[in-house]
Amino acid sequence: AAPKDKHPAGADYVFLMLFEQRQGALAFLAVAAGVLYGLTLPLAERHALHFVFGIMAVLFTLVNANHAGVPALGQHPKISKNGRHVGIVFAPFWAVVVVLNGLAFAASEG
């Protein structure tokens, strides 16, 4: 629906969104590989994994709380009703993951 002279910019924008999404998916695959490797380690040596996963969970909690509409975290300009519901459901989930990784980190440091 855009004017013809804007088609290349639109195509570039879509490409960049898909490119970034693919990189994000690859990052999740790398995390999954780290989890599998971590399962082979004794508990005392897993603290680095729990640190990384704990930080990741903190950031995911904040992002989902932002989507849920927590005022102190700003406001997402393009949030939809369903997007807000996703944030409401997943912010507490990731908060629990933060606590569990914190406990596991503390237990793995010996």
N, C-alpha and C positions, 0 to 999 in steps of 0.2 A: 504494500500500500504506500510505501515511501516513494518519493521522486527518484527517477533513475540515477541521478548523480549521487544519491545517498546509498545506493545498493552496495557498493564496495565497502563502505564503512560498516553497514549492517552485517555484511558477511564476515568482516573481520571481527566484529563484536561477538557474533555467534561462535566463530572459531575459537576466540580467546576463552569464552565461557566453557566450551567443550574441552579445550586443552587443559585448563585449570582443573576441571572436574576429573579428567583422566589422571593428572598428577596427584590429586587428592586420593583417588582410588588406589593408586600405586603406593602412596604413603600408608594407607590402611593395610595393604598386603604386606608391606615391610613390617608394620607393627605386629601383624599376625605371625609372621616368621619369627619375630623377637619373642612372642609369647610361646611358640612351640619350642624354641631354643631354651627359654627360661624354665620350662617344665623339666628340662634335663638337668638343671642345676640344683645343688642342695639349697635348702631354704636360706641358709646364712649368706649365700652368694646372690640372692635375687633382689637385693635392695635397690640396685640401679634400675632394674625394670619397674619396680613399684614406684620409684621416684618419677620416672618418665610417664608412666600410666596415670599416676596421681596428678601430675601437672596437666596432662591432657584432659583428665576428668574435670579439673577445676575450670579450665577454659571452656569445655563443653557445657558445664553447668552455667557459666556466665552467659554464654551465647543463647542457650535455651531459656534462661531467665529473662534475657532481653526480649526474646520472641514472645515470651509469656506476658510481657508488659510490666516487669518490675521497674518502677519509676527511676530508681537511682542509677540504672544502667543505660539510660537514654532511650530512644525510640527508633525502632527499625522503620524506615520510611515506606517500605513496600510490603509490610506484613499483611497477610490475609487472615481471615477468620480461622481457617484450618491450620495455617502456620502458627497462630497464637495457641491453638489447642495442642499442637505438637510440643511447643515450648512448655506448656503447663504440665504435660505428661513427662517429658524427658528431663526437665530441670531437677526434680526430686530424684529421679533415677540416677543421674550423674552425680548428684550430691552424695548419695549412698555409696557410689563407686569411689568417690573421694575419700570417704571415711574408711572404707574397706582397704583401699590402697595405703592409706596412712597407717592403719593398724598392721598391715602386712609389712610395710617398710620398717616400722618400729620393731617388729618381731624378727625381721631378717638381719638386722644389724648386730644381733647377738648381744 
